[in-house]
Amino acid sequence: MFFVISEFGNVLKENLESFNKNNILLQRPNFTKTPTLPLIAIYYSGFKFEESGLGAGIEDKREERKEEFSGDGKQKTFKLQEIPVNPILSVESPKGSIKLDPDDYKVDYSKWTLTLRAPIPKGKNNMIVTYATTKIGGEAKGLKLRIRCCIELWAKNEIECDSWTLESMKAILLSTERFMAKGISIIPVRGTNITEENSYNALSNNTNNPISKGMLKDAVGRKIIYLAETTIKAEIKVPRIEKIDITEGRI
């Protein structure tokens, strides 16, 4: 869940240009000492999750690979690191000089090997093989997370607190696409005056709490709450079928 809170923090740090970045915290404020105001604290106060209904097959993804081989003047067969997709894209030896299939080499795709008709001269990395490979497909499962995100703003007076509250809300509103690009949807829930909340009053009545000792004397607090929704995925990879043997049975 911290990655969502961190994204809120990045948005506010980048958009609240005149705000002291050291006073934007990614945690609950504990007020163990007199804070420097204004202050913003971002944290989550709970989450829910459920299966997202994913489960469709994941298609194999094709990627291009390049491998370099060093010749010794004798070796003809070279083993590739991954399963090549037919056909091999290119074989160069030396670099820029293209070898042709089947005139100059042949490929055994089941064994991942490339065999030259004639060995390449002795040299370091003097043959380059470019080929496509595929990532193994499978099935995707996912969990949909709903995270309750809180942004507390503390300032010396109501005017300053309201101003930073509005600026923070604008910054988040203008960053909706940024959140979406990272797979996070943001839903505004509500805002409250912290100094009017029961939790704050309970803290104020506790003589051992810093709030009751005047550390936030005359300070004004606001809280804005968002519901952040995102999905985490897990892929179950299915081993590739390399070979199918059919045997004849008798009844």
C-alpha positions, 0 to 999 in steps of 0.5 A: 500500500505504501506505493500509493501513499508514496505517489500522493507524496510525489504529486504534492512535493512536485506541485506545491512548489513553495511548500517545505518538502521536508514537511511532507511526511509519508506517515501519521504525525506523532507530534513527539515534539513541537512541529514546524508548520505548515505540515502535511502527513499522508498515510492510509487508514485501512484497506479492503481487497477482493479477487478481481476476476482475472484469469484469461490466458496470457499470450506469449510475448516475443522479444528480440535477443542478441548474442555474441560468440567468440570463434576459435577457428575450429568450433562450428556449433554454438548453443543459444541461451534461449529457445529461438523462434523460427527463423533466426533474424540474422547471423553476422561474422564479422559484424556487418557481414551477413551469413545466409541460411542454409548456405552458411549455417543451419539451426536446430530449433529443438536443441537451441543450436546454430551450426556453421558450414565452416568455422569462424576465424579465431577472435573475441565476439566476432559472431553476432546472432540476432533472434526472437524468443518468446516469454512463456504464457500462462494465466493471470490472477489478481486482487483489487485493492481499495485503500483509504488514504488520508492527507492531514494538513496542519497550519498556524491559522485557518486561512493558511490551512485552507489555502494549502488544503485547496492547493493539495486538492488541485494538485491531486485533481490535475494528476488524475491521469498520472495516477491512472497511468500507474494503475491507480484510480483516485476517488475523493471521499470527504474532508473534515476539520481535525480540531473538531473530531472526537479523536482530536478532542480525546487526545487534547484531554489526555494530559500525557499527549503533546497536543495537550501540552501546547505543541499545537496551540492555536494550530488548525488541522484539516483532513482530506480522504481519498479512496485509491483503487488498484489491482495487483497481479500474479502470473501463473506460468505454464511450461511450454510444450517442447515435444509431443510423443504419440504412442500406439496402444493395443486394446 
